[in-house]
Structures are given as structure tokens and as C-alpha cells.
Amino acid sequence: MKASALYRLAVCVFAAAISLGLFAVTALAKAPSFDCSKASTEIEQAICQDDELSALDRKLAHFYSEASRRYPTTAPPRLRQEHIVWEQKLNECSTKAEKRECIQIAYMTRIAEVQATNDLVSGKAQTFHCKNGSGIENSLLATFHQTDPPTATLKRGDERVVAVLNQSPNDARYEGTNVSFQHGTDNAHFVWLADEMSCSAE
């Protein structure tokens, strides 16, 4: 074989190797944080087949890692426990008609919660003076975070919960587990469990 032919062959082999390498890197960049060859649930399989959902999974894993680095003692066990509860809710998406949208919203909400509860995003705090129907008064500290979707960390005494902004056309309010919070410029309506309160900004 002539030298020129050998050179062309070598160039072709090298180009093919580069192409395969780039393909592998691209495929890895689009993969979720878990091994898709071991995907066993309907939700995991849906994520593996969708680049956008895979990107959300990588983003969530990134913020888990950031939170663990920021709070190495307290964050990992708390995040594991929260993840178990969240994953149970995520798996419920398999029964929804709009399964992909359900998965997407679940991931976006969880990412925002992790950012807000682990100080991975800045927030603007506002204190409200609240009173329920029985005249019992409470102080509520609301910290609003510019996450996607927007979140608010609500603190009353030793209790704290993260609520996510639910922007429906006629009713924009922050909602969390057993919590609802709707506020204007100087006032707010707050429900914590069955305790309904009217609040004014301090």
C-alpha cells in the first residue's frame, strides 16, 4: 500500500475515533445523573428518553451536591429523607394523563426547594404580624426567593416550611405542605394547617 493511501487510512481512522469520542461525550452530557441501563421504573425510563427531563435530573443532583458541600454535617441526612418523600410523589406521575408535565413540575419544584432551604439562592425577607379568628397573634417571617418557580420560606416560631408560587390566572399564592400564603403590598392571608390568619406587614 502506498504511503499516501496509508496516510489517508490513518486520517480516516483518527477522524472516526474522534467522532466516536465526541458522540460518547455528547451522550454522557445528555444523560441523567443515574445509569439508564439500570432504569427500572416507568418514571426513570421516561427521564432517560427525554433530554430536557434528563437535564433537570442532572440539575437536581448538582444542587444536592452543592447543599451537601455547604452543610456537610446536616444536609446529607436531611436531603436523603426529603428525597424519599419527594420520590414517592414523583412516582405518582406514572398514573397522570400528562405524565411528562407532571415529572417536569415535580423536578422544577424540588430544585427550587433545595435551593431555598440550603441558602443556595438569595432571598428578600419580610415580617408580618398575623392574627387568627380567635385573636391569637403570631409573627411570620417570609423570605422570598427568585427560584424557578419562585419560592417563599415561611417561618413561624420554630416551624419552617417552603412554599412554591402557584400562579393561576385568578389566584397567585404560595403553597406548601398544609400551608397557603397569599400577600399584597401591606397585607397577607396565611393558612397553616387549619389555622387561618390575616396578616399585615411590619
Phi and psi restraints in degrees (value plus and minus 20) as a CYANA .aco file:
   2 LYS   PHI     -88.8   -48.8
   2 LYS   PSI     138.0   178.0
   3 ALA   PHI     -81.3   -41.3
   3 ALA   PSI     -58.5   -18.5
   4 SER   PHI     -85.0   -45.0
   4 SER   PSI     -57.9   -17.9
   5 ALA   PHI     -88.0   -48.0
   5 ALA   PSI     -60.5   -20.5
   6 LEU   PHI     -82.3   -42.3
   6 LEU   PSI     -59.6   -19.6
   7 TYR   PHI     -83.7   -43.7
   7 TYR   PSI     -65.1   -25.1
   8 ARG   PHI     -82.9   -42.9
   8 ARG   PSI     -59.1   -19.1
   9 LEU   PHI     -83.9   -43.9
   9 LEU   PSI     -62.9   -22.9
  10 ALA   PHI     -83.5   -43.5
  10 ALA   PSI     -60.9   -20.9
  11 VAL   PHI     -82.6   -42.6
  11 VAL   PSI     -61.9   -21.9
  12 CYS   PHI     -84.3   -44.3
  12 CYS   PSI     -62.9   -22.9
  13 VAL   PHI     -83.7   -43.7
  13 VAL   PSI     -62.6   -22.6
  14 PHE   PHI     -83.6   -43.6
  14 PHE   PSI     -63.6   -23.6
  15 ALA   PHI     -83.3   -43.3
  15 ALA   PSI     -59.8   -19.8
  16 ALA   PHI     -85.5   -45.5
  16 ALA   PSI     -59.4   -19.4
  17 ALA   PHI     -84.8   -44.8
  17 ALA   PSI     -61.7   -21.7
  18 ILE   PHI     -82.7   -42.7
  18 ILE   PSI     -62.9   -22.9
  19 SER   PHI     -82.2   -42.2
  19 SER   PSI     -63.4   -23.4
  20 LEU   PHI     -84.5   -44.5
  20 LEU   PSI     -59.6   -19.6
  21 GLY   PHI     -84.5   -44.5
  21 GLY   PSI     -64.7   -24.7
  22 LEU   PHI     -84.2   -44.2
  22 LEU   PSI     -58.5   -18.5
  23 PHE   PHI     -83.0   -43.0
  23 PHE   PSI     -62.0   -22.0
  24 ALA   PHI     -84.8   -44.8
  24 ALA   PSI     -62.7   -22.7
  25 VAL   PHI     -84.0   -44.0
  25 VAL   PSI     -62.7   -22.7
  26 THR   PHI     -83.3   -43.3
  26 THR   PSI     -63.4   -23.4
  27 ALA   PHI     -82.6   -42.6
  27 ALA   PSI     -60.8   -20.8
  28 LEU   PHI     -86.0   -46.0
  28 LEU   PSI     -58.5   -18.5
  29 ALA   PHI     -85.3   -45.3
  29 ALA   PSI     -48.2    -8.2
  30 LYS   PHI    -112.0   -72.0
  30 LYS   PSI     -28.8    11.2
  31 ALA   PHI     -97.0   -57.0
  31 ALA   PSI     134.1   174.1
  32 PRO   PHI     -92.1   -52.1
  32 PRO   PSI    -196.8  -156.8
  33 SER   PHI     -95.8   -55.8
  33 SER   PSI     -33.3     6.7
  34 PHE   PHI    -128.5   -88.5
  34 PHE   PSI     148.2   188.2
  35 ASP   PHI    -101.6   -61.6
  35 ASP   PSI      92.2   132.2
  36 CYS   PHI     -87.6   -47.6
  36 CYS   PSI     -41.1    -1.1
  37 SER   PHI     -88.6   -48.6
  37 SER   PSI     -35.9     4.1
  38 LYS   PHI    -129.6   -89.6
  38 LYS   PSI      -8.4    31.6
  39 ALA   PHI     -84.5   -44.5
  39 ALA   PSI     100.1   140.1
  40 SER   PHI    -134.6   -94.6
  40 SER   PSI     -40.6    -0.6
  41 THR   PHI    -121.3   -81.3
  41 THR   PSI     142.1   182.1
  42 GLU   PHI     -81.9   -41.9
  42 GLU   PSI     -56.6   -16.6
  43 ILE   PHI     -87.8   -47.8
  43 ILE   PSI     -66.8   -26.8
  44 GLU   PHI     -79.8   -39.8
  44 GLU   PSI     -62.0   -22.0
  45 GLN   PHI     -85.5   -45.5
  45 GLN   PSI     -58.0   -18.0
  46 ALA   PHI     -84.6   -44.6
  46 ALA   PSI     -59.7   -19.7
  47 ILE   PHI     -85.5   -45.5
  47 ILE   PSI     -62.6   -22.6
  48 CYS   PHI     -84.4   -44.4
  48 CYS   PSI     -46.8    -6.8
  49 GLN   PHI    -113.1   -73.1
  49 GLN   PSI     -15.9    24.1
  50 ASP   PHI    -152.3  -112.3
  50 ASP   PSI      96.5   136.5
  51 ASP   PHI     -82.0   -42.0
  51 ASP   PSI     -59.1   -19.1
  52 GLU   PHI     -89.3   -49.3
  52 GLU   PSI     -61.7   -21.7
  53 LEU   PHI     -87.3   -47.3
  53 LEU   PSI     -57.1   -17.1
  54 SER   PHI     -82.2   -42.2
  54 SER   PSI     -59.6   -19.6
  55 ALA   PHI     -84.5   -44.5
  55 ALA   PSI     -58.5   -18.5
  56 LEU   PHI     -85.5   -45.5
  56 LEU   PSI     -58.0   -18.0
  57 ASP   PHI     -85.2   -45.2
  57 ASP   PSI     -62.1   -22.1
  58 ARG   PHI     -84.0   -44.0
  58 ARG   PSI     -58.9   -18.9
  59 LYS   PHI     -84.3   -44.3
  59 LYS   PSI     -62.4   -22.4
  60 LEU   PHI     -83.1   -43.1
  60 LEU   PSI     -64.0   -24.0
  61 ALA   PHI     -81.1   -41.1
  61 ALA   PSI     -57.8   -17.8
  62 HIS   PHI     -81.8   -41.8
  62 HIS   PSI     -65.8   -25.8
  63 PHE   PHI     -93.0   -53.0
  63 PHE   PSI     -49.3    -9.3
  64 TYR   PHI     -79.7   -39.7
  64 TYR   PSI     -65.0   -25.0
  65 SER   PHI     -85.0   -45.0
  65 SER   PSI     -62.1   -22.1
  66 GLU   PHI     -83.3   -43.3
  66 GLU   PSI     -62.3   -22.3
  67 ALA   PHI     -84.4   -44.4
  67 ALA   PSI     -60.2   -20.2
  68 SER   PHI     -87.2   -47.2
  68 SER   PSI     -54.8   -14.8
  69 ARG   PHI     -91.0   -51.0
  69 ARG   PSI     -55.8   -15.8
  70 ARG   PHI     -91.9   -51.9
  70 ARG   PSI     -61.0   -21.0
  71 TYR   PHI    -147.9  -107.9
  71 TYR   PSI      54.3    94.3
  72 PRO   PHI     -83.4   -43.4
  72 PRO   PSI     -44.1    -4.1
  73 THR   PHI    -108.3   -68.3
  73 THR   PSI     -65.5   -25.5
  74 THR   PHI    -114.5   -74.5
  74 THR   PSI     -52.0   -12.0
  75 ALA   PHI     -89.1   -49.1
  75 ALA   PSI     -68.3   -28.3
  76 PRO   PHI     -74.8   -34.8
  76 PRO   PSI     -70.8   -30.8
  77 PRO   PHI     -85.2   -45.2
  77 PRO   PSI     -56.3   -16.3
  78 ARG   PHI     -87.5   -47.5
  78 ARG   PSI     -62.8   -22.8
  79 LEU   PHI     -83.8   -43.8
  79 LEU   PSI     -59.2   -19.2
  80 ARG   PHI     -81.8   -41.8
  80 ARG   PSI     -64.0   -24.0
  81 GLN   PHI     -86.1   -46.1
  81 GLN   PSI     -63.3   -23.3
  82 GLU   PHI     -84.2   -44.2
  82 GLU   PSI     -56.2   -16.2
  83 HIS   PHI     -86.7   -46.7
  83 HIS   PSI     -56.7   -16.7
  84 ILE   PHI     -80.6   -40.6
  84 ILE   PSI     -66.1   -26.1
  85 VAL   PHI     -85.4   -45.4
  85 VAL   PSI     -64.6   -24.6
  86 TRP   PHI     -83.8   -43.8
  86 TRP   PSI     -60.9   -20.9
  87 GLU   PHI     -84.8   -44.8
  87 GLU   PSI     -53.1   -13.1
  88 GLN   PHI     -83.4   -43.4
  88 GLN   PSI     -62.1   -22.1
  89 LYS   PHI     -88.0   -48.0
  89 LYS   PSI     -58.9   -18.9
  90 LEU   PHI     -80.3   -40.3
  90 LEU   PSI     -62.4   -22.4
  91 ASN   PHI     -85.4   -45.4
  91 ASN   PSI     -40.8    -0.8
  92 GLU   PHI     -87.5   -47.5
  92 GLU   PSI     -37.6     2.4
  93 CYS   PHI     -83.2   -43.2
  93 CYS   PSI     -43.0    -3.0
  94 SER   PHI     -84.6   -44.6
  94 SER   PSI     -39.7     0.3
  95 THR   PHI    -116.3   -76.3
  95 THR   PSI     -23.0    17.0
  96 LYS   PHI    -106.3   -66.3
  96 LYS   PSI     127.7   167.7
  97 ALA   PHI     -84.9   -44.9
  97 ALA   PSI     -62.0   -22.0
  98 GLU   PHI    -117.1   -77.1
  98 GLU   PSI      49.9    89.9
  99 LYS   PHI     -82.0   -42.0
  99 LYS   PSI     -66.2   -26.2
 100 ARG   PHI     -83.2   -43.2
 100 ARG   PSI     -64.0   -24.0
 101 GLU   PHI     -82.6   -42.6
 101 GLU   PSI     -59.1   -19.1
 102 CYS   PHI     -82.3   -42.3
 102 CYS   PSI     -64.6   -24.6
 103 ILE   PHI     -83.6   -43.6
 103 ILE   PSI     -64.4   -24.4
 104 GLN   PHI     -80.7   -40.7
 104 GLN   PSI     -66.9   -26.9
 105 ILE   PHI     -84.5   -44.5
 105 ILE   PSI     -60.9   -20.9
 106 ALA   PHI     -80.4   -40.4
 106 ALA   PSI     -63.8   -23.8
 107 TYR   PHI     -87.3   -47.3
 107 TYR   PSI     -66.8   -26.8
 108 MET   PHI     -81.6   -41.6
 108 MET   PSI     -60.1   -20.1
 109 THR   PHI     -86.2   -46.2
 109 THR   PSI     -64.3   -24.3
 110 ARG   PHI     -85.1   -45.1
 110 ARG   PSI     -61.3   -21.3
 111 ILE   PHI     -79.5   -39.5
 111 ILE   PSI     -65.0   -25.0
 112 ALA   PHI     -83.2   -43.2
 112 ALA   PSI     -60.1   -20.1
 113 GLU   PHI     -83.8   -43.8
 113 GLU   PSI     -63.6   -23.6
 114 VAL   PHI     -84.0   -44.0
 114 VAL   PSI     -61.4   -21.4
 115 GLN   PHI     -81.9   -41.9
 115 GLN   PSI     -65.5   -25.5
 116 ALA   PHI     -89.6   -49.6
 116 ALA   PSI     -62.6   -22.6
 117 THR   PHI    -100.4   -60.4
 117 THR   PSI     -32.4     7.6
 118 ASN   PHI    -137.6   -97.6
 118 ASN   PSI      -0.5    39.5
 119 ASP   PHI      36.1    76.1
 119 ASP   PSI      19.4    59.4
 120 LEU   PHI    -114.9   -74.9
 120 LEU   PSI     -20.5    19.5
 121 VAL   PHI    -166.3  -126.3
 121 VAL   PSI     126.1   166.1
 122 SER   PHI     -92.0   -52.0
 122 SER   PSI     140.0   180.0
 123 GLY   PHI    -163.5  -123.5
 123 GLY   PSI     137.9   177.9
 124 LYS   PHI    -132.5   -92.5
 124 LYS   PSI      98.7   138.7
 125 ALA   PHI    -112.5   -72.5
 125 ALA   PSI     125.0   165.0
 126 GLN   PHI    -164.6  -124.6
 126 GLN   PSI     114.8   154.8
 127 THR   PHI    -120.8   -80.8
 127 THR   PSI     116.7   156.7
 128 PHE   PHI    -141.6  -101.6
 128 PHE   PSI     123.1   163.1
 129 HIS   PHI    -119.6   -79.6
 129 HIS   PSI     100.1   140.1
 130 CYS   PHI    -138.7   -98.7
 130 CYS   PSI     131.1   171.1
 131 LYS   PHI    -163.6  -123.6
 131 LYS   PSI     113.1   153.1
 132 ASN   PHI    -111.9   -71.9
 132 ASN   PSI    -196.7  -156.7
 133 GLY   PHI     -85.6   -45.6
 133 GLY   PSI     -40.6    -0.6
 134 SER   PHI    -110.7   -70.7
 134 SER   PSI     -18.1    21.9
 135 GLY   PHI      66.8   106.8
 135 GLY   PSI     -17.3    22.7
 136 ILE   PHI     -95.5   -55.5
 136 ILE   PSI     110.6   150.6
 137 GLU   PHI    -124.3   -84.3
 137 GLU   PSI     125.7   165.7
 138 ASN   PHI    -162.4  -122.4
 138 ASN   PSI     134.2   174.2
 139 SER   PHI    -124.1   -84.1
 139 SER   PSI     111.3   151.3
 140 LEU   PHI    -138.8   -98.8
 140 LEU   PSI     105.8   145.8
 141 LEU   PHI    -124.0   -84.0
 141 LEU   PSI      97.5   137.5
 142 ALA   PHI    -131.2   -91.2
 142 ALA   PSI     105.1   145.1
 143 THR   PHI    -134.1   -94.1
 143 THR   PSI      98.1   138.1
 144 PHE   PHI    -116.2   -76.2
 144 PHE   PSI     108.6   148.6
 145 HIS   PHI    -134.4   -94.4
 145 HIS   PSI     117.2   157.2
 146 GLN   PHI    -106.4   -66.4
 146 GLN   PSI      43.8    83.8
 147 THR   PHI    -113.9   -73.9
 147 THR   PSI    -197.9  -157.9
 148 ASP   PHI    -149.6  -109.6
 148 ASP   PSI      80.7   120.7
 149 PRO   PHI     -95.8   -55.8
 149 PRO   PSI     143.3   183.3
 150 PRO   PHI     -79.8   -39.8
 150 PRO   PSI     125.7   165.7
 151 THR   PHI    -150.1  -110.1
 151 THR   PSI     142.6   182.6
 152 ALA   PHI    -156.7  -116.7
 152 ALA   PSI     109.8   149.8
 153 THR   PHI    -110.9   -70.9
 153 THR   PSI      98.7   138.7
 154 LEU   PHI    -127.5   -87.5
 154 LEU   PSI     104.5   144.5
 155 LYS   PHI    -145.6  -105.6
 155 LYS   PSI     104.0   144.0
 156 ARG   PHI    -150.7  -110.7
 156 ARG   PSI      90.5   130.5
 157 GLY   PHI      43.1    83.1
 157 GLY   PSI    -146.9  -106.9
 158 ASP   PHI    -112.4   -72.4
 158 ASP   PSI     -19.1    20.9
 159 GLU   PHI    -114.4   -74.4
 159 GLU   PSI     119.6   159.6
 160 ARG   PHI    -162.9  -122.9
 160 ARG   PSI     119.8   159.8
 161 VAL   PHI    -166.1  -126.1
 161 VAL   PSI     130.3   170.3
 162 VAL   PHI    -121.8   -81.8
 162 VAL   PSI     108.7   148.7
 163 ALA   PHI    -136.7   -96.7
 163 ALA   PSI     124.9   164.9
 164 VAL   PHI    -128.8   -88.8
 164 VAL   PSI     118.1   158.1
 165 LEU   PHI     -89.2   -49.2
 165 LEU   PSI     102.5   142.5
 166 ASN   PHI    -125.1   -85.1
 166 ASN   PSI      82.0   122.0
 167 GLN   PHI    -116.7   -76.7
 167 GLN   PSI      59.9    99.9
 168 SER   PHI    -105.0   -65.0
 168 SER   PSI     140.1   180.1
 169 PRO   PHI     -75.0   -35.0
 169 PRO   PSI     -57.6   -17.6
 170 ASN   PHI    -131.7   -91.7
 170 ASN   PSI     -16.5    23.5
 171 ASP   PHI    -176.6  -136.6
 171 ASP   PSI      76.1   116.1
 172 ALA   PHI    -118.0   -78.0
 172 ALA   PSI      94.5   134.5
 173 ARG   PHI    -167.6  -127.6
 173 ARG   PSI     136.0   176.0
 174 TYR   PHI    -107.9   -67.9
 174 TYR   PSI     112.9   152.9
 175 GLU   PHI    -151.8  -111.8
 175 GLU   PSI     116.1   156.1
 176 GLY   PHI    -160.0  -120.0
 176 GLY   PSI    -186.6  -146.6
 177 THR   PHI     -85.7   -45.7
 177 THR   PSI      90.4   130.4
 178 ASN   PHI      41.7    81.7
 178 ASN   PSI       4.0    44.0
 179 VAL   PHI    -156.1  -116.1
 179 VAL   PSI     120.1   160.1
 180 SER   PHI    -159.8  -119.8
 180 SER   PSI     114.3   154.3
 181 PHE   PHI    -161.5  -121.5
 181 PHE   PSI     101.6   141.6
 182 GLN   PHI    -148.8  -108.8
 182 GLN   PSI     108.4   148.4
 183 HIS   PHI    -157.2  -117.2
 183 HIS   PSI     132.0   172.0
 184 GLY   PHI    -130.8   -90.8
 184 GLY   PSI    -173.3  -133.3
 185 THR   PHI     -89.5   -49.5
 185 THR   PSI     -65.2   -25.2
 186 ASP   PHI    -141.7  -101.7
 186 ASP   PSI     -22.2    17.8
 187 ASN   PHI    -161.4  -121.4
 187 ASN   PSI     147.7   187.7
 188 ALA   PHI    -174.7  -134.7
 188 ALA   PSI     137.0   177.0
 189 HIS   PHI    -138.7   -98.7
 189 HIS   PSI     106.2   146.2
 190 PHE   PHI    -151.9  -111.9
 190 PHE   PSI     109.4   149.4
 191 VAL   PHI    -144.6  -104.6
 191 VAL   PSI     100.5   140.5
 192 TRP   PHI    -142.1  -102.1
 192 TRP   PSI      93.2   133.2
 193 LEU   PHI      36.2    76.2
 193 LEU   PSI    -142.1  -102.1
 194 ALA   PHI    -120.6   -80.6
 194 ALA   PSI     -12.7    27.3
 195 ASP   PHI    -110.4   -70.4
 195 ASP   PSI      87.5   127.5
 196 GLU   PHI    -119.7   -79.7
 196 GLU   PSI     108.7   148.7
 197 MET   PHI    -153.1  -113.1
 197 MET   PSI     128.2   168.2
 198 SER   PHI    -122.8   -82.8
 198 SER   PSI     115.5   155.5
 199 CYS   PHI    -148.7  -108.7
 199 CYS   PSI     132.2   172.2
 200 SER   PHI    -149.5  -109.5
 200 SER   PSI     124.1   164.1
 201 ALA   PHI     -89.2   -49.2
 201 ALA   PSI     119.8   159.8
